[in-house]
Amino acid sequence: MLTVYATTIIQAMTLPKYAIKYHPKSMGSIEAATLGLVVAGLVSVALIILAARSLLSGAPESQLAPSITGESIPQAAPIQTIEQVLESVQVYVSSEEYSPAVTILKAAISKYPLDADLRFALVDLYMLTQSFPLAYEQIVAAIEQTEGVDAKAQFTAGTLANTIDQPEMAMVHYQAAMRGDLNNADYPLYLANIQFKLNKLEEAKASLAIAARLAPDRAMVWATWAKISLRQNKLALAQQHIEKVRKLEPHVPAWTILEANIQKRSGNPERAIELLSALPQDALNDAESMRLLAESFGMIGRPGDAASRMVDFATLNRDNAQAAFDAAIWLERADQRGDAVLWGRRARDLGHTRAQGWLDSLTD
């Protein structure tokens, strides 16, 4: 349960304690746009510190040590101790010296291991420094020490779990967030994307139905439904959903790429090429979209164009073994055997596991 001090601080904030600003990618795969969650926008540590500055008397860091290194170990940190900890953390965070700030919070937690507020502060600091596995470990411990269901904390935990590639745990946390708050569309929406990732398509559609009721004009809801329909090969339905998405957000490259994929799968590669070619070049600097464009060129008998685009992409991404291998494949299909071998060797040297076998097959 939150201490009186923490509650006062939270009420003074302009953003909730566990708020995360998401920055979906405007290019590349829809998966990246929905689940490649960038958690660097978390600001609750800074907000706590700013609010603390107006409430504290300015205890210097030198006064911190006696408060967290004595022999007595209470179950929860006194309000004054939390003030001292946050004031000390502020000194370092304000100058972007995060390591000593982490050390202070860890020492406080060692002294008061049952204090959830200190752990939440450390979660925020770990997220600020993109130490996501450590942040997840701490938020799980904090949630266990918090009475009731803290929906925002569960949502943050779900985001962290997905970020560190634990989608099953992310699903558990998002479900808990939904139980804690039935009116936030983010919770069923992100749950649906995790369920899609785990190929639980019917469960994902049920979650999307809830999200659509709460936020009928949210493009991400209908984009996720389009992805599900595409995976289930319900192409007409996928097209209906993506048309709604494009009306809601007509200038998002990720939705254009998704529609191009639907068009290619529906046997309309020319339309897919038209959609992709209209995108700005930086929006096409993505493996998924480039592969989609190459396959569309291949479907209309233009492997040379596919090879040219893949070579350009591989040249821009010279350390990408898969890009080099894709370039080699399309060059060979375009009867450019010499260049294909060169790119195949590059893919092999970059560590692509299939490249040597493919090179050997050219001499058979």
ZAMARGU-16822 format. One record per residue (C-alpha): residue number from 1; residue in one letter; x, y, z. Coordinates in steps of 0.2 Angstrom, whole numbers, plus 5000, padded with zeros to 4 digits. Layout:
BEGIN
+-----+------+------+------+------+
: seq : type :   px :   py :   pz :
+-----+------+------+------+------+
: NUM :    A :    X :    Y :    Z :
...
+-----+------+------+------+------+
END
This chain:
BEGIN
+-----+------+------+------+------+
: seq : type :   px :   py :   pz :
+-----+------+------+------+------+
:   1 :    M : 5000 : 5000 : 5000 :
:   2 :    L : 5006 : 5017 : 4996 :
:   3 :    T : 5013 : 5027 : 5010 :
:   4 :    V : 5006 : 5044 : 5014 :
:   5 :    Y : 5021 : 5053 : 5007 :
:   6 :    A : 5020 : 5044 : 4991 :
:   7 :    T : 5002 : 5047 : 4989 :
:   8 :    T : 5005 : 5066 : 4992 :
:   9 :    I : 5018 : 5065 : 4978 :
:  10 :    I : 5007 : 5056 : 4966 :
:  11 :    Q : 4993 : 5068 : 4968 :
:  12 :    A : 5005 : 5082 : 4964 :
:  13 :    M : 5011 : 5075 : 4948 :
:  14 :    T : 5004 : 5079 : 4931 :
:  15 :    L : 5007 : 5061 : 4925 :
:  16 :    P : 5002 : 5045 : 4934 :
:  17 :    K : 5016 : 5037 : 4943 :
:  18 :    Y : 5018 : 5022 : 4931 :
:  19 :    A : 5015 : 5032 : 4915 :
:  20 :    I : 5025 : 5027 : 4900 :
:  21 :    K : 5025 : 5037 : 4884 :
:  22 :    Y : 5025 : 5025 : 4869 :
:  23 :    H : 5033 : 5030 : 4853 :
:  24 :    P : 5027 : 5017 : 4840 :
:  25 :    K : 5038 : 5016 : 4825 :
:  26 :    S : 5031 : 5025 : 4810 :
:  27 :    M : 5039 : 5013 : 4798 :
:  28 :    G : 5043 : 4994 : 4797 :
:  29 :    S : 5032 : 4980 : 4803 :
:  30 :    I : 5015 : 4982 : 4812 :
:  31 :    E : 5023 : 4971 : 4825 :
:  32 :    A : 5036 : 4984 : 4828 :
:  33 :    A : 5023 : 4998 : 4828 :
:  34 :    T : 5012 : 4989 : 4841 :
:  35 :    L : 5024 : 4979 : 4852 :
:  36 :    G : 5041 : 4985 : 4849 :
:  37 :    L : 5038 : 4996 : 4864 :
:  38 :    V : 5050 : 5010 : 4868 :
:  39 :    V : 5050 : 5012 : 4887 :
:  40 :    A : 5063 : 5026 : 4887 :
:  41 :    G : 5050 : 5039 : 4889 :
:  42 :    L : 5046 : 5035 : 4907 :
:  43 :    V : 5046 : 5051 : 4918 :
:  44 :    S : 5040 : 5046 : 4935 :
:  45 :    V : 5057 : 5047 : 4943 :
:  46 :    A : 5059 : 5065 : 4937 :
:  47 :    L : 5042 : 5070 : 4943 :
:  48 :    I : 5044 : 5062 : 4960 :
:  49 :    I : 5060 : 5072 : 4962 :
:  50 :    L : 5052 : 5088 : 4956 :
:  51 :    A : 5038 : 5086 : 4967 :
:  52 :    A : 5049 : 5081 : 4982 :
:  53 :    R : 5060 : 5097 : 4979 :
:  54 :    S : 5045 : 5108 : 4983 :
:  55 :    L : 5040 : 5097 : 4999 :
:  56 :    L : 5057 : 5094 : 5006 :
:  57 :    S : 5068 : 5105 : 5017 :
:  58 :    G : 5083 : 5100 : 5007 :
:  59 :    A : 5092 : 5087 : 5017 :
:  60 :    P : 5109 : 5084 : 5010 :
:  61 :    E : 5115 : 5067 : 5005 :
:  62 :    S : 5127 : 5066 : 5020 :
:  63 :    Q : 5111 : 5064 : 5031 :
:  64 :    L : 5106 : 5049 : 5021 :
:  65 :    A : 5118 : 5036 : 5027 :
:  66 :    P : 5112 : 5035 : 5045 :
:  67 :    S : 5094 : 5033 : 5040 :
:  68 :    I : 5097 : 5017 : 5030 :
:  69 :    T : 5112 : 5009 : 5038 :
:  70 :    G : 5107 : 5007 : 5056 :
:  71 :    E : 5104 : 4991 : 5065 :
:  72 :    S : 5085 : 4993 : 5067 :
:  73 :    I : 5075 : 4986 : 5052 :
:  74 :    P : 5057 : 4992 : 5051 :
:  75 :    Q : 5045 : 4984 : 5039 :
:  76 :    A : 5042 : 5000 : 5030 :
:  77 :    A : 5052 : 5016 : 5027 :
:  78 :    P : 5047 : 5031 : 5037 :
:  79 :    I : 5041 : 5046 : 5027 :
:  80 :    Q : 5057 : 5056 : 5032 :
:  81 :    T : 5068 : 5042 : 5026 :
:  82 :    I : 5059 : 5042 : 5009 :
:  83 :    E : 5061 : 5060 : 5008 :
:  84 :    Q : 5080 : 5059 : 5011 :
:  85 :    V : 5082 : 5045 : 4998 :
:  86 :    L : 5073 : 5054 : 4985 :
:  87 :    E : 5082 : 5070 : 4988 :
:  88 :    S : 5099 : 5061 : 4987 :
:  89 :    V : 5093 : 5052 : 4971 :
:  90 :    Q : 5088 : 5069 : 4964 :
:  91 :    V : 5106 : 5075 : 4965 :
:  92 :    Y : 5112 : 5062 : 4954 :
:  93 :    V : 5098 : 5060 : 4942 :
:  94 :    S : 5098 : 5079 : 4938 :
:  95 :    S : 5116 : 5077 : 4932 :
:  96 :    E : 5112 : 5061 : 4923 :
:  97 :    E : 5123 : 5051 : 4935 :
:  98 :    Y : 5112 : 5036 : 4936 :
:  99 :    S : 5124 : 5023 : 4944 :
: 100 :    P : 5125 : 5031 : 4961 :
: 101 :    A : 5106 : 5035 : 4961 :
: 102 :    V : 5103 : 5016 : 4959 :
: 103 :    T : 5115 : 5012 : 4973 :
: 104 :    I : 5106 : 5024 : 4985 :
: 105 :    L : 5089 : 5016 : 4980 :
: 106 :    K : 5096 : 4998 : 4982 :
: 107 :    A : 5103 : 5002 : 4999 :
: 108 :    A : 5087 : 5009 : 5005 :
: 109 :    I : 5078 : 4993 : 4998 :
: 110 :    S : 5090 : 4982 : 5007 :
: 111 :    K : 5086 : 4991 : 5023 :
: 112 :    Y : 5067 : 4992 : 5020 :
: 113 :    P : 5064 : 4977 : 5008 :
: 114 :    L : 5045 : 4977 : 5011 :
: 115 :    D : 5043 : 4995 : 5005 :
: 116 :    A : 5035 : 4995 : 4988 :
: 117 :    D : 5037 : 5013 : 4985 :
: 118 :    L : 5056 : 5012 : 4985 :
: 119 :    R : 5055 : 4998 : 4973 :
: 120 :    F : 5044 : 5007 : 4961 :
: 121 :    A : 5056 : 5022 : 4962 :
: 122 :    L : 5070 : 5009 : 4957 :
: 123 :    V : 5059 : 5002 : 4943 :
: 124 :    D : 5057 : 5019 : 4936 :
: 125 :    L : 5076 : 5022 : 4937 :
: 126 :    Y : 5080 : 5006 : 4929 :
: 127 :    M : 5068 : 5010 : 4915 :
: 128 :    L : 5076 : 5027 : 4913 :
: 129 :    T : 5092 : 5018 : 4910 :
: 130 :    Q : 5084 : 5004 : 4899 :
: 131 :    S : 5089 : 4991 : 4911 :
: 132 :    F : 5073 : 4982 : 4907 :
: 133 :    P : 5076 : 4964 : 4915 :
: 134 :    L : 5081 : 4973 : 4932 :
: 135 :    A : 5066 : 4984 : 4931 :
: 136 :    Y : 5054 : 4969 : 4928 :
: 137 :    E : 5062 : 4960 : 4943 :
: 138 :    Q : 5059 : 4975 : 4954 :
: 139 :    I : 5041 : 4979 : 4948 :
: 140 :    V : 5036 : 4961 : 4951 :
: 141 :    A : 5042 : 4962 : 4969 :
: 142 :    A : 5034 : 4979 : 4971 :
: 143 :    I : 5017 : 4972 : 4965 :
: 144 :    E : 5018 : 4958 : 4977 :
: 145 :    Q : 5020 : 4970 : 4991 :
: 146 :    T : 5005 : 4981 : 4985 :
: 147 :    E : 4988 : 4979 : 4992 :
: 148 :    G : 4974 : 4977 : 4979 :
: 149 :    V : 4977 : 4977 : 4960 :
: 150 :    D : 4987 : 4992 : 4954 :
: 151 :    A : 4981 : 4992 : 4935 :
: 152 :    K : 4995 : 5004 : 4929 :
: 153 :    A : 5009 : 4994 : 4938 :
: 154 :    Q : 5002 : 4978 : 4930 :
: 155 :    F : 5002 : 4987 : 4913 :
: 156 :    T : 5020 : 4993 : 4915 :
: 157 :    A : 5025 : 4975 : 4921 :
: 158 :    G : 5017 : 4968 : 4905 :
: 159 :    T : 5026 : 4980 : 4894 :
: 160 :    L : 5042 : 4976 : 4903 :
: 161 :    A : 5039 : 4957 : 4901 :
: 162 :    N : 5036 : 4959 : 4883 :
: 163 :    T : 5051 : 4970 : 4881 :
: 164 :    I : 5062 : 4956 : 4888 :
: 165 :    D : 5054 : 4943 : 4877 :
: 166 :    Q : 5042 : 4935 : 4890 :
: 167 :    P : 5026 : 4936 : 4881 :
: 168 :    E : 5017 : 4923 : 4892 :
: 169 :    M : 5020 : 4934 : 4908 :
: 170 :    A : 5016 : 4949 : 4898 :
: 171 :    M : 4999 : 4941 : 4895 :
: 172 :    V : 4996 : 4938 : 4914 :
: 173 :    H : 5000 : 4956 : 4918 :
: 174 :    Y : 4989 : 4963 : 4905 :
: 175 :    Q : 4975 : 4952 : 4911 :
: 176 :    A : 4978 : 4958 : 4929 :
: 177 :    A : 4978 : 4976 : 4923 :
: 178 :    M : 4961 : 4973 : 4914 :
: 179 :    R : 4954 : 4966 : 4931 :
: 180 :    G : 4960 : 4982 : 4940 :
: 181 :    D : 4953 : 4994 : 4927 :
: 182 :    L : 4939 : 4989 : 4915 :
: 183 :    N : 4938 : 5006 : 4906 :
: 184 :    N : 4956 : 5008 : 4899 :
: 185 :    A : 4956 : 5003 : 4881 :
: 186 :    D : 4975 : 5001 : 4881 :
: 187 :    Y : 4974 : 4985 : 4892 :
: 188 :    P : 4963 : 4974 : 4881 :
: 189 :    L : 4972 : 4981 : 4866 :
: 190 :    Y : 4990 : 4977 : 4871 :
: 191 :    L : 4983 : 4960 : 4878 :
: 192 :    A : 4976 : 4956 : 4861 :
: 193 :    N : 4993 : 4960 : 4853 :
: 194 :    I : 5002 : 4948 : 4865 :
: 195 :    Q : 4988 : 4935 : 4861 :
: 196 :    F : 4991 : 4937 : 4843 :
: 197 :    K : 5010 : 4935 : 4846 :
: 198 :    L : 5006 : 4919 : 4855 :
: 199 :    N : 4994 : 4914 : 4841 :
: 200 :    K : 4979 : 4914 : 4852 :
: 201 :    L : 4969 : 4921 : 4839 :
: 202 :    E : 4951 : 4919 : 4846 :
: 203 :    E : 4957 : 4926 : 4863 :
: 204 :    A : 4964 : 4940 : 4854 :
: 205 :    K : 4948 : 4944 : 4845 :
: 206 :    A : 4939 : 4944 : 4861 :
: 207 :    S : 4951 : 4956 : 4869 :
: 208 :    L : 4949 : 4967 : 4853 :
: 209 :    A : 4930 : 4967 : 4855 :
: 210 :    I : 4932 : 4975 : 4872 :
: 211 :    A : 4945 : 4988 : 4866 :
: 212 :    A : 4934 : 4992 : 4851 :
: 213 :    R : 4919 : 4996 : 4863 :
: 214 :    L : 4930 : 5007 : 4873 :
: 215 :    A : 4939 : 5016 : 4859 :
: 216 :    P : 4930 : 5013 : 4843 :
: 217 :    D : 4941 : 5026 : 4834 :
: 218 :    R : 4958 : 5019 : 4839 :
: 219 :    A : 4967 : 5014 : 4823 :
: 220 :    M : 4978 : 5001 : 4832 :
: 221 :    V : 4962 : 4991 : 4836 :
: 222 :    W : 4957 : 4989 : 4818 :
: 223 :    A : 4975 : 4986 : 4812 :
: 224 :    T : 4977 : 4972 : 4825 :
: 225 :    W : 4960 : 4965 : 4818 :
: 226 :    A : 4967 : 4966 : 4801 :
: 227 :    K : 4983 : 4956 : 4806 :
: 228 :    I : 4972 : 4943 : 4813 :
: 229 :    S : 4961 : 4941 : 4798 :
: 230 :    L : 4977 : 4941 : 4787 :
: 231 :    R : 4984 : 4927 : 4797 :
: 232 :    Q : 4968 : 4917 : 4796 :
: 233 :    N : 4968 : 4920 : 4777 :
: 234 :    K : 4952 : 4930 : 4778 :
: 235 :    L : 4958 : 4943 : 4765 :
: 236 :    A : 4942 : 4952 : 4761 :
: 237 :    L : 4939 : 4955 : 4780 :
: 238 :    A : 4957 : 4960 : 4782 :
: 239 :    Q : 4955 : 4973 : 4768 :
: 240 :    Q : 4939 : 4980 : 4776 :
: 241 :    H : 4948 : 4982 : 4793 :
: 242 :    I : 4964 : 4991 : 4785 :
: 243 :    E : 4953 : 5003 : 4775 :
: 244 :    K : 4945 : 5008 : 4791 :
: 245 :    V : 4963 : 5010 : 4798 :
: 246 :    R : 4969 : 5021 : 4783 :
: 247 :    K : 4954 : 5032 : 4785 :
: 248 :    L : 4958 : 5035 : 4804 :
: 249 :    E : 4976 : 5037 : 4801 :
: 250 :    P : 4980 : 5040 : 4783 :
: 251 :    H : 4998 : 5045 : 4784 :
: 252 :    V : 5005 : 5031 : 4795 :
: 253 :    P : 5018 : 5021 : 4785 :
: 254 :    A : 5015 : 5005 : 4795 :
: 255 :    W : 4997 : 5005 : 4790 :
: 256 :    T : 5002 : 5007 : 4771 :
: 257 :    I : 5014 : 4992 : 4773 :
: 258 :    L : 5001 : 4982 : 4781 :
: 259 :    E : 4989 : 4986 : 4767 :
: 260 :    A : 5002 : 4982 : 4754 :
: 261 :    N : 5004 : 4965 : 4762 :
: 262 :    I : 4986 : 4962 : 4761 :
: 263 :    Q : 4985 : 4967 : 4743 :
: 264 :    K : 5000 : 4955 : 4739 :
: 265 :    R : 4992 : 4941 : 4748 :
: 266 :    S : 4975 : 4944 : 4738 :
: 267 :    G : 4984 : 4943 : 4721 :
: 268 :    N : 4987 : 4961 : 4718 :
: 269 :    P : 5005 : 4964 : 4718 :
: 270 :    E : 5004 : 4979 : 4707 :
: 271 :    R : 4994 : 4988 : 4720 :
: 272 :    A : 5006 : 4982 : 4733 :
: 273 :    I : 5021 : 4990 : 4723 :
: 274 :    E : 5011 : 5006 : 4720 :
: 275 :    L : 5007 : 5008 : 4739 :
: 276 :    L : 5025 : 5004 : 4744 :
: 277 :    S : 5033 : 5015 : 4731 :
: 278 :    A : 5023 : 5030 : 4737 :
: 279 :    L : 5031 : 5029 : 4754 :
: 280 :    P : 5046 : 5040 : 4758 :
: 281 :    Q : 5062 : 5031 : 4756 :
: 282 :    D : 5066 : 5031 : 4775 :
: 283 :    A : 5050 : 5021 : 4778 :
: 284 :    L : 5056 : 5008 : 4766 :
: 285 :    N : 5072 : 5005 : 4776 :
: 286 :    D : 5065 : 4990 : 4785 :
: 287 :    A : 5068 : 4972 : 4781 :
: 288 :    E : 5049 : 4967 : 4781 :
: 289 :    S : 5044 : 4981 : 4769 :
: 290 :    M : 5059 : 4978 : 4757 :
: 291 :    R : 5055 : 4959 : 4757 :
: 292 :    L : 5037 : 4963 : 4753 :
: 293 :    L : 5042 : 4974 : 4739 :
: 294 :    A : 5054 : 4962 : 4732 :
: 295 :    E : 5041 : 4948 : 4732 :
: 296 :    S : 5029 : 4959 : 4724 :
: 297 :    F : 5041 : 4963 : 4710 :
: 298 :    G : 5044 : 4944 : 4709 :
: 299 :    M : 5026 : 4940 : 4707 :
: 300 :    I : 5025 : 4951 : 4691 :
: 301 :    G : 5040 : 4944 : 4683 :
: 302 :    R : 5052 : 4958 : 4687 :
: 303 :    P : 5066 : 4949 : 4698 :
: 304 :    G : 5079 : 4962 : 4692 :
: 305 :    D : 5069 : 4976 : 4701 :
: 306 :    A : 5068 : 4965 : 4716 :
: 307 :    A : 5086 : 4962 : 4716 :
: 308 :    S : 5091 : 4980 : 4713 :
: 309 :    R : 5080 : 4986 : 4728 :
: 310 :    M : 5087 : 4972 : 4739 :
: 311 :    V : 5105 : 4976 : 4735 :
: 312 :    D : 5102 : 4994 : 4739 :
: 313 :    F : 5094 : 4989 : 4756 :
: 314 :    A : 5109 : 4977 : 4760 :
: 315 :    T : 5121 : 4991 : 4755 :
: 316 :    L : 5114 : 5002 : 4768 :
: 317 :    N : 5114 : 4988 : 4781 :
: 318 :    R : 5131 : 4981 : 4778 :
: 319 :    D : 5131 : 4971 : 4794 :
: 320 :    N : 5114 : 4963 : 4791 :
: 321 :    A : 5117 : 4945 : 4786 :
: 322 :    Q : 5099 : 4942 : 4781 :
: 323 :    A : 5099 : 4957 : 4770 :
: 324 :    A : 5115 : 4951 : 4762 :
: 325 :    F : 5107 : 4934 : 4759 :
: 326 :    D : 5091 : 4941 : 4752 :
: 327 :    A : 5101 : 4951 : 4740 :
: 328 :    A : 5110 : 4936 : 4734 :
: 329 :    I : 5094 : 4926 : 4732 :
: 330 :    W : 5086 : 4939 : 4721 :
: 331 :    L : 5102 : 4942 : 4711 :
: 332 :    E : 5103 : 4924 : 4707 :
: 333 :    R : 5084 : 4924 : 4702 :
: 334 :    A : 5088 : 4939 : 4690 :
: 335 :    D : 5102 : 4928 : 4682 :
: 336 :    Q : 5116 : 4939 : 4690 :
: 337 :    R : 5126 : 4925 : 4696 :
: 338 :    G : 5143 : 4934 : 4699 :
: 339 :    D : 5135 : 4947 : 4710 :
: 340 :    A : 5124 : 4934 : 4719 :
: 341 :    V : 5140 : 4924 : 4724 :
: 342 :    L : 5148 : 4940 : 4731 :
: 343 :    W : 5133 : 4944 : 4742 :
: 344 :    G : 5131 : 4926 : 4747 :
: 345 :    R : 5149 : 4926 : 4753 :
: 346 :    R : 5146 : 4942 : 4762 :
: 347 :    A : 5131 : 4934 : 4771 :
: 348 :    R : 5141 : 4919 : 4775 :
: 349 :    D : 5155 : 4929 : 4782 :
: 350 :    L : 5142 : 4939 : 4793 :
: 351 :    G : 5136 : 4923 : 4800 :
: 352 :    H : 5121 : 4918 : 4790 :
: 353 :    T : 5118 : 4899 : 4794 :
: 354 :    R : 5111 : 4895 : 4776 :
: 355 :    A : 5123 : 4905 : 4766 :
: 356 :    Q : 5136 : 4892 : 4763 :
: 357 :    G : 5124 : 4878 : 4759 :
: 358 :    W : 5116 : 4890 : 4746 :
: 359 :    L : 5133 : 4894 : 4739 :
: 360 :    D : 5137 : 4876 : 4737 :
: 361 :    S : 5121 : 4873 : 4728 :
: 362 :    L : 5126 : 4885 : 4715 :
: 363 :    T : 5140 : 4873 : 4709 :
: 364 :    D : 5129 : 4857 : 4709 :
+-----+------+------+------+------+
END
